[in-house]
Amino acid sequence: MEAWLIELAKGIGKFFLNPALYWFLFILTMASYFRIKRERYDFGIKIYPKFMEWHRTWLVSLISGILISAVIIGTGMVFSYETLLVLALSFVVLSISTRFTLLSPSYTLGLTFLILFFAPYLIDMQGVIDYSLLYESSLPALAVLAGLLLFVESLFIKRIEKQDTFPRITLSDRGVWVGEQQIKRLTVVPLLMLVPEGLITSFAPWWPYLSIGESSLGLALIPFLIGFNYKAKGHFHQDAIYKLAKANTFLAIGILLIAVGGVFIPYLSLAAIILAIIGKEYLNYRYREGDRLRRPYYQPHAKGLRVVGVLPGSPADRLEIETGEVIYRVGGKNVRTSQAFYEALQGSGAYIKMEVLNHEEEVRFVQGSLYEGEHHSLGFQFAEEPFKARREKNTNAS
């Protein structure tokens, strides 16, 4: 027990020495900066605070990290320091654009696996592949880890709430200004891993099961980066979240089943990683094409104003009008432009009544009080020309 506690303390210390942790903070900061810059261009205001890309992920990250760490340690999966170094480099290479698209475990663990798998043959120029190297490098453990962490990614996608996507304004193929939602998150999952050279010795004849020939082991807490970035332009964003989470879960099940088989049949580990990469690419392609071929969901509505975004903590948020709904009547007056909308609000006094179409095109009524000065700062963002583009046009006209 004393050896485990000492190694645990040393492992936690290694967490803060891992460059992946500081890279995570860097790309989170940069992504937050560019997102806020885009929000101010589109809407003239910062919609979400800094680091919103990390919002509501830390608890799931912590619980998931504890559960997966228990699996890693309980089954005796040992990872060499070379493996952890290649993994950290994979995080950097795949996230340098700060878009998070390639930070799925399919890509990060897939790239790590392939580098470790092919590097010995490229260096030694061997003509015959010795598949026992799969076990010596614990590559089957990487494949199992890919399946487990894909479940975590699916959970992060599923937990995004209806008001937690990032609105943007863009031009449609027909030259009309429409809205879209960015389904985007970045998080770090702390994983406690077994590494060579430490004070821990075997406590059972079968443990560690996937070792690299070391008689004593240590612990290292590593920050595992997970991210994703999807665009919902043709989809209603809630439908997109459900579809993406479901498809990702099925992919995770398939990979995990094959990866577990790879513990006993080494060829299957490589098959699991190939499925992870190709399967993820296929799912992403199908979603992108399906979204592109649909008519823009957040385009101007024939009956009223489509809500593209709602400022958190604003009067609009208090009125519980949701992203994607259509405001078509205010105080008994039909509104189809933002100017007509705010004029109707001015004439409604301190108490307003709105008629809204929800996602199913059903009418619902919204009513509430407005305080002085709130009529022009409600917090609604509509599908119209970007704020700065309009301001520049007005400046040039004057």
HELIX and SHEET records of a PDB file:
HELIX    1   1 GLU A    2  PHE A   15  1                                  14    
HELIX    2   2 PRO A   19  PHE A   43  1                                  25    
HELIX    3   3 MET A   52  TRP A   54  5                                   3    
HELIX    4   4 TRP A   58  THR A   75  1                                  18    
HELIX    5   5 TYR A   81  SER A   95  1                                  15    
HELIX    6   6 PRO A  105  ASP A  124  1                                  20    
HELIX    7   7 LEU A  133  GLU A  136  1                                   4    
HELIX    8   8 LEU A  139  LYS A  158  1                                  20    
HELIX    9   9 HIS A  237  GLY A  262  1                                  26    
HELIX   10  10 PRO A  266  LEU A  293  1                                  28    
HELIX   11  11 PRO A  315  ARG A  318  1                                   4    
HELIX   12  12 SER A  338  GLN A  346  1                                   9    
HELIX   13  13 PHE A  387  ALA A  397  1                                  11    
SHEET    1   A 3 PHE A 166  LEU A 171  0                                        
SHEET    2   A 3 TRP A 177  ILE A 200 -1                                        
SHEET    3   A 3 LEU A 217  ALA A 232 -1                                        
SHEET    1   B 4 LYS A 333  ASN A 334  0                                        
SHEET    2   B 4 VAL A 326  VAL A 330 -1                                        
SHEET    3   B 4 LEU A 305  VAL A 310 -1                                        
SHEET    4   B 4 PHE A 380  PHE A 382 -1                                        
SHEET    1   C 4 LYS A 333  ASN A 334  0                                        
SHEET    2   C 4 VAL A 326  VAL A 330 -1                                        
SHEET    3   C 4 TYR A 351  LEU A 357 -1                                        
SHEET    4   C 4 VAL A 363  SER A 369 -1                                        
END                                                                             
